[in-house]
Amino acid sequence: VITCLLLFYYFIALFIVAMEEATNPMTNPKYYSYHIFITPGLKDTFPNKIPKNVENISFYYAPGVLQGGTRYTLYYVDKKMTLDEFDKKYKKKAKWIGHKDDYKDKPGLLSGAFYTTPSEYKNENDYTIYLIYGRCYKPDSCNHGDFKIAAFNDKTHEVIYSAESW
């Protein structure tokens, strides 16, 4: 009986910890490399480390629990980055390159691409998006899916890396 009660409390504690993590996302950039290193598939899009010469760094990680999706986002301003340099890094990896409003293949896939970044709802169409991976679970609806993008705004030198599974 004691063993059953301990197992029951163990699973309740796991659920509480998972809910706590999901409702309090990780936003401290010092944990960025750890999360990118342990998560399979992010290293092909996200940089291994945050470059030292960048400013206005914003990192966001929220694990998916129940109906909530998992999201990784890195935002920063890199005054030395150019569109040509960014293009060299991601052109071969990308399945699609363009602006958010021009993407028509899977409607709704990129709707949350800038979510949790300082650029959310601001000049989103100024970014050149490199869609590395994108999938909708149903062919006619992107109610659930996943994507990985790298985006660059040539006017403001803002860089965004985002991956989401919802």
SEKOL-981898 format. One record per atom (N, C-alpha, C): atom name; x, y, z. Coordinates in pm, 1 decimal, padded with zeros to 6 digits. Last residue first. Example, Ala and Ser with C-alpha at 12.3 -4.5 7.8 and 13.67 -1.06 7.14 Angstrom:
# residues 2
   atom          X          Y          Z
      N    01285.0   -00225.0    00708.0
     CA    01367.0   -00106.0    00714.0
      C    01290.0    00003.0    00787.0
      N    01319.0   -00569.0    00780.0
     CA    01230.0   -00450.0    00780.0
      C    01320.0   -00330.0    00780.0
This chain:
# residues 166
   atom          X          Y          Z
      N    00330.9    02232.2   -03229.0
     CA    00206.4    02256.9   -03157.4
      C    00097.2    02161.9   -03198.2
      N    00650.2    02323.2   -03219.1
     CA    00570.2    02204.6   -03243.2
      C    00443.7    02221.2   -03160.4
      N    00888.6    02547.9   -03350.4
     CA    00768.4    02523.3   -03272.2
      C    00703.4    02392.2   -03315.8
      N    01156.4    02767.3   -03358.9
     CA    01111.0    02631.1   -03382.9
      C    00991.0    02607.6   -03293.2
      N    01348.8    03035.8   -03483.1
     CA    01229.3    02990.5   -03414.5
      C    01197.9    02847.0   -03455.5
      N    01553.7    03311.0   -03477.8
     CA    01550.3    03167.4   -03500.2
      C    01430.4    03116.9   -03421.0
      N    01617.3    03627.0   -03612.6
     CA    01525.8    03543.6   -03534.9
      C    01541.9    03399.0   -03578.0
      N    01778.0    03937.5   -03608.2
     CA    01787.5    03795.4   -03643.9
      C    01694.3    03718.1   -03553.0
      N    01792.7    04264.0   -03741.1
     CA    01737.8    04172.4   -03641.7
      C    01743.3    04030.2   -03695.5
      N    01868.6    04477.3   -03900.0
     CA    01968.9    04376.7   -03863.4
      C    01922.8    04285.6   -03750.1
      N    01686.4    04646.7   -04013.9
     CA    01717.1    04667.1   -03872.0
      C    01823.2    04571.6   -03818.7
      N    01683.9    04569.4   -04285.5
     CA    01675.5    04711.3   -04248.2
      C    01723.9    04734.9   -04105.8
      N    01685.2    04292.6   -04299.7
     CA    01800.1    04364.6   -04353.9
      C    01799.8    04512.1   -04313.0
      N    01606.7    04056.7   -04082.2
     CA    01553.8    04184.2   -04127.3
      C    01672.6    04269.4   -04169.5
      N    01578.8    03707.4   -04110.5
     CA    01667.3    03822.7   -04100.1
      C    01598.5    03946.6   -04156.6
      N    01524.8    03382.2   -03969.2
     CA    01475.1    03502.7   -04035.1
      C    01569.5    03619.6   -04009.7
      N    01471.7    03041.4   -03982.2
     CA    01571.0    03144.1   -03953.0
      C    01523.3    03265.9   -04030.8
      N    01251.2    02789.3   -03849.3
     CA    01286.1    02899.0   -03939.2
      C    01407.5    02974.5   -03888.5
      N    01059.3    02504.8   -03838.2
     CA    01187.2    02561.8   -03796.7
      C    01220.7    02670.1   -03898.3
      N    00742.7    02369.8   -03725.4
     CA    00827.6    02440.8   -03819.6
      C    00958.6    02479.1   -03752.9
      N    00447.8    02162.7   -03710.0
     CA    00575.8    02208.9   -03659.4
      C    00652.9    02280.0   -03768.6
      N    00101.3    02131.8   -03603.1
     CA    00212.8    02113.5   -03694.8
      C    00343.7    02149.5   -03628.5
      N   -00247.2    02195.7   -03610.0
     CA   -00133.5    02134.4   -03541.9
      C   -00023.3    02113.9   -03645.4
      N   -00384.4    02347.7   -03790.7
     CA   -00423.8    02359.0   -03651.2
      C   -00316.6    02297.2   -03561.0
      N   -00360.9    02374.7   -04062.7
     CA   -00240.4    02384.4   -03980.6
      C   -00277.8    02409.7   -03835.1
      N   -00524.7    02173.9   -04305.5
     CA   -00532.2    02258.1   -04185.7
      C   -00400.6    02257.4   -04109.6
      N   -00507.9    01989.1   -04507.3
     CA   -00590.2    02107.1   -04532.4
      C   -00597.0    02202.8   -04413.2
      N   -00344.6    01778.6   -04414.5
     CA   -00310.0    01848.8   -04538.8
      C   -00387.9    01978.3   -04561.0
      N   -00245.2    01789.6   -04074.6
     CA   -00350.0    01758.5   -04171.3
      C   -00320.4    01836.6   -04298.8
      N   -00009.1    01878.2   -03961.4
     CA   -00051.5    01740.9   -03937.2
      C   -00162.9    01696.6   -04030.8
      N    00232.7    02045.6   -04153.6
     CA    00101.2    02051.9   -04089.5
      C    00054.3    01907.8   -04073.4
      N    00565.8    02150.3   -04140.4
     CA    00471.5    02040.5   -04162.4
      C    00342.5    02069.7   -04087.5
      N    00887.0    02254.8   -04229.4
     CA    00750.1    02292.5   -04198.5
      C    00654.5    02179.9   -04232.8
      N    01215.8    02374.4   -04209.4
     CA    01126.1    02259.5   -04198.1
      C    00986.9    02310.4   -04164.3
      N    01321.0    02616.1   -04287.5
     CA    01406.2    02497.1   -04289.8
      C    01319.5    02371.5   -04288.8
      N    01255.5    02900.9   -04437.6
     CA    01181.3    02790.1   -04378.8
      C    01264.4    02663.7   -04395.3
      N    01365.7    03200.0   -04388.5
     CA    01420.2    03077.3   -04444.7
      C    01350.9    02962.7   -04372.0
      N    01240.2    03519.2   -04453.8
     CA    01227.9    03395.6   -04376.2
      C    01285.7    03280.2   -04456.1
      N    01319.9    03841.6   -04413.7
     CA    01333.8    03734.1   -04511.2
      C    01338.1    03605.8   -04430.4
      N    01103.8    04085.8   -04273.5
     CA    01198.8    03976.1   -04255.1
      C    01200.8    03884.1   -04376.7
      N    00896.7    04254.3   -04311.7
     CA    01029.5    04303.8   -04349.5
      C    01136.0    04195.4   -04339.3
      N    00668.9    04150.9   -04204.3
     CA    00690.1    04126.3   -04346.7
      C    00822.4    04184.0   -04397.7
      N    00670.6    04242.8   -03943.9
     CA    00696.6    04100.3   -03967.7
      C    00725.3    04072.3   -04115.2
      N    00645.9    04493.8   -03817.7
     CA    00732.1    04478.9   -03935.9
      C    00763.2    04333.1   -03969.3
      N    00512.4    04348.8   -03543.9
     CA    00580.5    04471.0   -03587.9
      C    00670.9    04437.2   -03706.3
      N    00413.6    04113.9   -03434.4
     CA    00318.2    04210.7   -03489.8
      C    00382.1    04343.0   -03531.6
      N    00712.2    04070.9   -03270.1
     CA    00577.5    04018.6   -03284.8
      C    00481.2    04131.5   -03322.2
      N    00968.4    04146.9   -03218.3
     CA    00912.9    04181.5   -03349.1
      C    00771.2    04131.6   -03370.4
      N    01053.3    04040.6   -02978.4
     CA    01020.1    04183.3   -02981.3
      C    00957.9    04227.9   -03114.7
      N    00880.1    03721.5   -02963.0
     CA    00996.9    03802.7   -02996.6
      C    00956.8    03949.5   -02990.1
      N    00654.0    03560.7   -02931.2
     CA    00748.7    03572.0   -02818.6
      C    00878.7    03644.8   -02854.5
      N    00616.3    03496.9   -03277.0
     CA    00557.5    03496.2   -03143.6
      C    00668.7    03490.6   -03038.2
      N    00687.3    03472.7   -03533.6
     CA    00751.4    03579.5   -03457.7
      C    00695.8    03591.5   -03316.1
      N    00534.1    03255.0   -03628.3
     CA    00679.1    03256.0   -03647.1
      C    00750.5    03359.4   -03560.6
      N    00266.2    03191.1   -03630.4
     CA    00330.9    03217.6   -03501.7
      C    00481.2    03228.4   -03510.6
      N    00209.7    03146.8   -03902.0
     CA    00134.8    03249.1   -03828.0
      C    00200.2    03283.9   -03694.6
      N    00313.0    02961.5   -04074.3
     CA    00403.5    03064.6   -04023.4
      C    00332.7    03170.7   -03940.5
      N    00084.5    02802.7   -04130.2
     CA    00206.8    02742.2   -04076.3
      C    00297.0    02847.4   -04011.0
      N   -00130.7    02924.2   -04253.8
     CA   -00129.9    02917.9   -04108.1
      C   -00001.9    02862.1   -04049.0
      N   -00126.1    02731.8   -04549.6
     CA   -00177.5    02849.1   -04477.8
      C   -00181.5    02827.5   -04326.3
      N    00120.3    02623.0   -04714.2
     CA    00045.5    02565.8   -04601.2
      C   -00006.6    02681.8   -04517.1
      N    00184.4    02800.6   -04936.5
     CA    00182.6    02654.7   -04947.0
      C    00096.9    02588.2   -04839.3
      N    00220.6    03071.5   -04920.1
     CA    00084.8    03024.0   -04948.5
      C    00073.5    02871.8   -04946.0
      N    00396.4    03346.2   -04822.2
     CA    00391.3    03200.1   -04804.3
      C    00247.4    03151.2   -04817.2
      N    00391.9    03619.5   -04822.3
     CA    00404.1    03551.8   -04951.7
      C    00391.0    03400.6   -04941.2
      N    00394.6    03709.0   -04562.0
     CA    00268.7    03718.8   -04635.8
      C    00272.9    03649.2   -04771.9
      N    00671.8    03663.8   -04497.7
     CA    00563.3    03591.7   -04430.6
      C    00433.3    03594.0   -04511.3
      N    00894.3    03629.0   -04777.2
     CA    00832.7    03708.2   -04671.2
      C    00707.3    03637.4   -04621.5
      N    01136.6    03365.3   -04837.5
     CA    01051.0    03476.9   -04875.8
      C    00999.8    03551.6   -04755.2
      N    01203.2    03036.0   -04922.4
     CA    01261.3    03163.2   -04880.7
      C    01167.9    03273.8   -04927.4
      N    01191.2    02689.4   -04842.0
     CA    01123.6    02807.3   -04895.7
      C    01191.0    02930.4   -04839.1
      N    01369.9    02516.4   -04744.0
     CA    01272.0    02461.8   -04838.9
      C    01195.3    02574.7   -04906.6
      N    01716.0    02573.2   -04675.2
     CA    01576.7    02618.4   -04676.9
      C    01492.8    02548.7   -04783.6
      N    01980.8    02506.0   -04701.1
     CA    01899.8    02430.0   -04605.6
      C    01750.5    02456.9   -04622.4
      N    02083.8    02691.8   -04879.7
     CA    02084.9    02549.5   -04917.3
      C    01996.7    02464.9   -04825.9
      N    02050.0    02934.6   -04731.6
     CA    01985.5    02914.3   -04862.2
      C    01977.3    02766.6   -04900.9
      N    02191.6    02982.9   -04493.5
     CA    02062.7    02912.9   -04488.7
      C    01998.1    02882.4   -04623.2
      N    02440.5    03111.0   -04530.7
     CA    02425.2    03011.2   -04424.9
      C    02300.6    02924.5   -04442.3
      N    02396.0    03292.0   -04735.6
     CA    02495.8    03186.8   -04754.6
      C    02479.3    03074.5   -04652.8
      N    02214.4    03466.3   -04610.0
     CA    02170.2    03383.1   -04723.1
      C    02267.2    03267.2   -04747.6
      N    02378.5    03601.1   -04435.0
     CA    02272.3    03516.3   -04380.8
      C    02224.6    03418.1   -04487.4
      N    02533.7    03740.6   -04622.5
     CA    02598.0    03649.0   -04528.5
      C    02495.8    03549.9   -04470.6
      N    02334.0    03895.2   -04746.0
     CA    02414.6    03801.5   -04824.7
      C    02481.0    03696.4   -04735.2
      N    02241.6    04053.0   -04535.6
     CA    02151.0    03955.6   -04596.3
      C    02228.6    03853.0   -04678.3
      N    02479.8    04075.0   -04265.8
     CA    02420.3    04123.1   -04390.5
      C    02330.1    04013.5   -04445.9
      N    02580.3    04168.6   -03937.1
     CA    02520.0    04069.6   -04026.7
      C    02461.8    04138.9   -04150.2
      N    02656.3    04365.5   -03762.4
     CA    02753.9    04323.2   -03861.5
      C    02696.4    04226.0   -03964.5
      N    02449.3    04399.8   -03582.1
     CA    02478.7    04510.9   -03674.0
      C    02577.5    04471.7   -03784.0
      N    02215.8    04203.5   -03476.0
     CA    02356.4    04186.5   -03514.8
      C    02388.6    04289.9   -03622.3
      N    01994.3    04144.5   -03221.9
     CA    02031.2    04241.5   -03324.7
      C    02180.5    04226.4   -03349.3
      N    01795.9    03845.9   -03166.1
     CA    01900.0    03941.9   -03131.8
      C    01922.1    04037.2   -03248.6
      N    01618.8    03565.9   -03042.9
     CA    01613.4    03694.3   -03113.1
      C    01734.5    03776.4   -03069.4
      N    01499.4    03242.4   -03047.4
     CA    01615.4    03325.5   -03017.4
      C    01607.0    03449.6   -03105.0
      N    01275.2    03004.4   -02924.2
     CA    01293.6    03126.7   -03001.7
      C    01418.6    03198.9   -02952.0
      N    01085.9    02716.1   -02914.8
     CA    01219.9    02770.2   -02894.1
      C    01230.7    02894.4   -02981.2
      N    00808.0    02543.6   -02782.0
     CA    00858.3    02656.1   -02860.7
      C    00998.2    02693.6   -02815.8
      N    00549.7    02306.1   -02788.2
     CA    00687.0    02335.9   -02749.7
      C    00739.6    02445.6   -02840.1
      N    00201.2    02367.8   -02706.0
     CA    00311.8    02333.0   -02794.4
      C    00446.2    02369.0   -02736.2
      N   -00055.5    02222.5   -02505.9
     CA    00038.3    02331.1   -02532.8
      C    00155.1    02284.0   -02617.0
      N   -00210.7    02012.1   -02430.2
     CA   -00238.2    02071.2   -02561.2
      C   -00143.0    02184.7   -02596.9
      N    00035.2    01872.5   -02237.6
     CA   -00103.5    01852.2   -02276.8
      C   -00126.0    01912.4   -02415.8
      N    00308.1    02080.4   -02292.1
     CA    00238.5    01995.9   -02196.0
      C    00091.7    01991.3   -02237.8
      N    00620.8    02171.5   -02424.0
     CA    00480.5    02141.1   -02449.3
      C    00424.4    02046.8   -02344.2
      N    00831.4    02423.7   -02281.0
     CA    00803.3    02284.5   -02318.7
      C    00653.8    02264.2   -02339.5
      N    00966.9    02711.9   -02403.9
     CA    00853.0    02662.0   -02326.7
      C    00824.6    02519.7   -02372.8
      N    01206.7    02955.6   -02422.5
     CA    01183.0    02811.9   -02434.8
      C    01066.1    02775.3   -02344.9
      N    01365.3    03231.0   -02556.7
     CA    01239.1    03182.2   -02501.7
      C    01229.9    03031.3   -02528.8
      N    01575.2    03514.8   -02545.2
     CA    01563.2    03369.9   -02562.5
      C    01435.1    03325.4   -02493.9
      N    01713.3    03798.0   -02678.3
     CA    01591.1    03746.2   -02616.5
      C    01582.2    03597.4   -02649.1
      N    01942.2    04064.8   -02679.3
     CA    01919.9    03920.1   -02686.2
      C    01792.1    03882.5   -02612.2
      N    02054.1    04318.2   -02753.7
     CA    01908.6    04297.8   -02735.5
      C    01870.4    04149.8   -02746.3
      N    02334.9    04234.8   -02968.7
     CA    02268.8    04309.0   -02861.5
      C    02120.0    04275.5   -02858.9
      N    02646.7    04060.4   -03046.9
     CA    02507.0    04096.5   -03067.6
      C    02448.9    04169.4   -02947.4
      N    02903.2    03951.9   -03031.6
     CA    02889.7    04090.7   -03077.0
      C    02744.8    04137.7   -03092.2
      N    02892.2    03681.5   -02966.0
     CA    02930.9    03777.3   -02861.9
      C    02904.5    03923.0   -02902.0
      N    02618.4    03465.5   -03059.6
     CA    02739.9    03542.9   -03091.3
      C    02766.1    03651.4   -02987.6
      N    02524.8    03186.1   -02877.2
     CA    02483.8    03322.0   -02912.5
      C    02610.4    03401.6   -02941.8
      N    02608.5    02875.2   -03029.6
     CA    02619.6    02971.6   -02920.3
      C    02568.6    03106.2   -02969.5
      N    02509.2    02739.6   -03252.6
     CA    02552.8    02664.7   -03134.4
      C    02561.1    02753.3   -03011.3
      N    02208.1    02874.5   -03404.4
     CA    02353.4    02875.0   -03383.6
      C    02389.5    02797.4   -03256.5
      N    01948.1    02667.7   -03549.0
     CA    01993.9    02760.8   -03446.7
      C    02146.4    02759.9   -03439.0
      N    01951.5    02461.2   -03752.6
     CA    01893.1    02593.4   -03773.5
      C    01950.9    02695.9   -03677.1
      N    02074.7    02232.2   -03669.5
     CA    02086.1    02265.5   -03811.8
      C    02029.5    02404.1   -03843.0
      N    02011.4    02204.4   -03400.7
     CA    02146.1    02251.4   -03434.7
      C    02160.8    02287.6   -03582.2
      N    01766.0    02086.1   -03365.0
     CA    01773.7    02232.2   -03361.8
      C    01908.6    02285.6   -03408.5
      N    01765.5    01805.0   -03360.2
     CA    01713.3    01875.0   -03476.4
      C    01723.8    02025.9   -03474.4
      N    01716.2    01739.0   -03012.8
     CA    01753.1    01692.4   -03146.6
      C    01689.5    01779.0   -03256.0
      N    01834.9    01920.9   -02749.8
     CA    01715.7    01902.3   -02831.3
      C    01755.3    01860.1   -02972.2
      N    02072.6    01974.9   -02618.8
     CA    02000.6    01852.0   -02582.5
      C    01878.2    01824.4   -02669.5
      N    02163.0    02219.4   -02735.2
     CA    02247.2    02098.9   -02739.5
      C    02166.4    01972.1   -02713.9
      N    01965.4    02400.7   -02674.2
     CA    01991.1    02371.3   -02814.7
      C    02071.5    02241.9   -02827.1
      N    01985.7    02406.9   -02393.9
     CA    01861.9    02361.8   -02457.2
      C    01882.5    02326.9   -02604.1
      N    02253.0    02502.5   -02361.0
     CA    02209.6    02375.9   -02302.6
      C    02086.3    02322.6   -02375.7
      N    02248.7    02754.4   -02481.5
     CA    02331.6    02646.7   -02538.6
      C    02290.2    02510.2   -02486.6
      N    02066.1    02900.7   -02302.3
     CA    02041.3    02877.6   -02444.4
      C    02118.1    02756.7   -02498.5
      N    02104.3    02985.5   -02048.3
     CA    02067.2    02844.9   -02065.7
      C    02043.2    02807.2   -02212.1
      N    02145.5    03255.3   -02069.1
     CA    02261.1    03174.1   -02028.0
      C    02231.5    03024.3   -02040.1
      N    01902.1    03381.7   -02129.3
     CA    01990.0    03340.4   -02239.2
      C    02109.1    03254.4   -02196.6
      N    01606.6    03296.5   -01975.9
     CA    01742.2    03338.9   -01944.7
      C    01837.2    03289.8   -02054.5
      N    01355.5    03197.3   -02001.6
     CA    01387.9    03315.8   -02080.6
      C    01529.8    03366.4   -02056.7
      N    01139.1    02931.2   -01990.1
     CA    01278.8    02968.8   -01968.8
      C    01309.7    03088.0   -02059.7
      N    00795.5    02980.2   -01875.9
     CA    00898.1    02946.7   -01974.6
      C    01037.0    02996.0   -01935.0
      N    00577.3    02862.7   -01687.4
     CA    00686.0    02956.5   -01659.8
      C    00801.5    02926.9   -01754.7
      N    00410.0    02664.4   -01771.9
     CA    00350.2    02795.0   -01745.5
      C    00453.4    02901.6   -01710.0
      N    00580.6    02448.1   -01801.1
     CA    00504.3    02494.8   -01916.7
      C    00446.1    02633.6   -01894.1
      N    00678.6    02411.3   -01541.7
     CA    00769.4    02446.6   -01650.1
      C    00694.9    02505.2   -01768.3
      N    00438.2    02339.6   -01412.6
     CA    00513.7    02456.9   -01367.5
      C    00609.4    02504.0   -01477.7
      N    00373.7    02102.7   -01540.7
     CA    00284.5    02218.1   -01554.9
      C    00355.7    02347.2   -01514.0
      N    00588.7    01944.0   -01449.5
     CA    00568.7    01967.7   -01592.9
      C    00480.0    02089.2   -01616.7
      N    00537.9    01945.6   -01172.8
     CA    00662.9    02002.1   -01224.3
      C    00649.0    02034.2   -01372.8
      N    00290.4    01812.0   -01169.7
     CA    00300.3    01948.6   -01118.3
      C    00426.7    02017.4   -01171.0
      N    00365.4    01560.3   -01271.3
     CA    00266.7    01641.2   -01341.8
      C    00275.8    01787.5   -01297.5
      N    00541.0    01475.2   -01069.7
     CA    00588.2    01492.2   -01206.8
      C    00494.2    01581.3   -01286.0
      N    00359.2    01459.3   -00853.6
     CA    00470.1    01554.6   -00848.6
      C    00526.2    01579.4   -00988.4
      N    00199.0    01249.1   -00943.8
     CA    00138.7    01380.8   -00922.1
      C    00247.8    01487.5   -00919.4
      N    00388.2    01045.2   -00942.7
     CA    00328.7    01088.2   -01069.6
      C    00258.8    01223.1   -01056.8
      N    00440.9    01033.4   -00663.1
     CA    00548.5    01057.8   -00758.6
      C    00491.9    01109.6   -00890.7
      N    00196.3    00961.3   -00555.7
     CA    00249.9    01093.9   -00526.6
      C    00363.6    01131.6   -00621.6
      N    00187.4    00696.4   -00662.3
     CA    00081.9    00792.7   -00691.6
      C    00132.1    00935.7   -00669.0
      N    00412.4    00584.5   -00540.8
     CA    00405.8    00595.2   -00686.9
      C    00301.2    00698.5   -00728.5
      N    00325.8    00597.3   -00271.4
     CA    00445.9    00669.8   -00314.1
      C    00448.6    00687.2   -00466.1
      N    00103.7    00425.9   -00281.8
     CA    00086.4    00566.6   -00247.8
      C    00206.7    00651.0   -00291.4
      N    00233.1    00184.3   -00345.7
     CA    00131.9    00240.1   -00436.4
      C    00109.5    00388.8   -00409.2
      N    00390.4    00155.0   -00114.4
     CA    00453.4    00166.5   -00245.4
      C    00357.1    00227.5   -00346.7
      N    00192.8    00122.9    00078.5
     CA    00282.3    00238.9    00085.7
      C    00349.5    00261.4   -00049.5
      N    00082.9   -00118.7    00000.0
     CA    00000.0    00000.0    00000.0
      C    00087.4    00125.1    00000.0
